[in-house]
Amino acid sequence: MMDPEFDALEEKLAQLVRRLEALRDENRELRQQLAQRTDENARLGEKLGAAKSRIEALLKQIPETES
């Protein structure tokens, strides 16, 4: 029969290993989400820049009125 303290330590170690694996999985998932959001942010930034350019071009076409 094993020592109860050894059994308790072994169980705690097993719990730590399971927690480590869960955290690694979560970290991997969060890194993937971050990469997706970074790509999305870059695409939206490009769209925003293009929209800004179009608006600026349209504003230049509006004749200035004299006050």
Phi, psi and omega in degrees: 000144184272158177292130180302324178295321179293318178299316181296318179295318179298319179293318178297319178296317178298320178297318179296320179296317178297318180295319177300316180296319179296318180293324177295317178298314180297318179298317179298317179296318179295324178295321178295317178297319179297317179297319178296315181293324178296316177297316179298318179298319179296317179297317179295324176297320178295317178298318179297317178297319179294317179297319179299317179297318179296318179295317179298321179294319178295320180297327179291337181278343181283124180291144178282137178262147179271135181267000000 
